[in-house]
Amino acid sequence: MSESATIEDKTSLAQAVLEQLDQIYDAEHLKTDNFFREMTEQDPEGWVSLKKMAFIKRFKTIIGGDLILFEQAAALSPENFEINEKKTHIRCIKKPQEEVIKEQETGIQKKINDVMERQNTRSIYCKGFSTTETPSMADLKEFFGKYGRVVNVRMRRDGPNKDSPFKGSVFVEYETPEIAKTAEEEIKEYNGEPLETMNKQAYVDMKAKTKYADATWEPTRLTIEYFIEYAGATDMSFTDIKTAIAEITPVGRLEELSEKGTGIIQLLEIPPEEFMSKLEDNKLGNLTFRLASAEAKGEFNRLRREKKDQRNKGGRGRGGRGGRGRGGRGRDGRGGRGGRGDHGRGDDSRKRGNDNANNVEISNKRTRSVVEVKTAST
């Protein structure tokens, strides 16, 4: 047997040993395998003799007495297994699944807290509005918009529904902390009635002490999504936009907004503030970026639901009338036998080669935890 063939055989055997190690150390298996569980419990640090391991049937048939295969198997998965310095014992260092999940949730929660803190820093809390002559949303946006771009206005209500009574106070999110600071200092009254204004983060901190006794806040939904608006894409294709943004961060879906050349983009890895910090004057080539408004996010979600409903209703249908060849794959499912009909590929204007980027949906297949942050109505 050649030397290269021997190396390949050793690697294959080591992989087989690793698979058996994963199985025998599996938490569910340890619950039923009393013999092996007791072996792992004999040493307070979990070390098990390689010689003893070699006599276990599942390993004995693979290694044939060659203990080096345990060392090679551990080297294939150093995050889960390790061999002692004398190369006489092995132990599992894999974290319990519950601990792994907890760490993941803690990481996501930290991201949520960071996003909320950034939002709160560029937002204000304002109270003193009439609860009998409730101002309209348009009036409020015009009033607060005098100080700079408003990203979102949320009227606080005494109940969970939009029809619940208005509490006379609002949260206003601005484009930047500087705009929020100016608004906080200059807003004094509305229609002759005095207003009390403060930074939202200061308001949240105050409530945490006075109302919630410093209780630790935990999100009820561990989900987060990052969005950003763009403009200037009038003459840009799908490929142009995707390539430009991919230089900084991966993106998910794109949806166009009502104004020509504008749209909203889902950022997959970094928040919009970090994305724009990497740009000069919030520009990237022909594109200009800004924080996504509540209206833009609402439109994005509406279109996403609409397309999801279309896919769910589509399923597998018949193709259009035509010859005996296979029908095209339609937007609503696979066409049946026959020529291209109403659901054929020929009628789909949103295909990859389309130069109108705003009519193209980017599909990203990577597994990820998606989380949309919604601040609590404290």
Salt bridges, closest charged atoms under 4 A:
ASP22 OD1 - LYS94 NZ 3.66
GLU28 OE2 - LYS31 NZ 3.16
ASP33 OD2 - HIS29 NE2 2.84
GLU41 OE2 - ARG37 NE 3.94
ASP66 OD2 - LYS10 NZ 2.38
GLU71 OE2 - LYS87 NZ 3.27
GLU82 OE2 - ARG91 NE 2.49
GLU103 OE2 - LYS95 NZ 2.98
ASP114 OD2 - LYS110 NZ 3.11
GLU173 OE2 - ARG122 NH2 2.89
GLU175 OE1 - ARG149 NH1 2.32
GLU185 OE2 - LYS181 NZ 3.66
GLU196 OE1 - LYS127 NZ 3.80
GLU225 OE2 - ARG304 NH1 2.73
GLU229 OE2 - ARG149 NH2 3.33
GLU229 OE1 - ARG290 NE 3.32
GLU255 OE2 - ARG253 NH2 3.03
GLU255 OE2 - LYS307 NZ 2.82
GLU269 OE2 - ARG366 NH2 3.20
GLU273 OE1 - ARG118 NE 3.32
GLU273 OE2 - ARG122 NH1 2.58
GLU295 OE2 - LYS141 NZ 1.93
GLU299 OE2 - ARG302 NH2 2.79
GLU306 OE2 - ARG302 NH1 3.04
ASP332 OD2 - HIS343 ND1 3.60
ASP348 OD1 - ARG331 NE 3.93
GLU361 OE2 - ARG253 NH1 2.91
GLU361 OE1 - LYS307 NZ 3.99
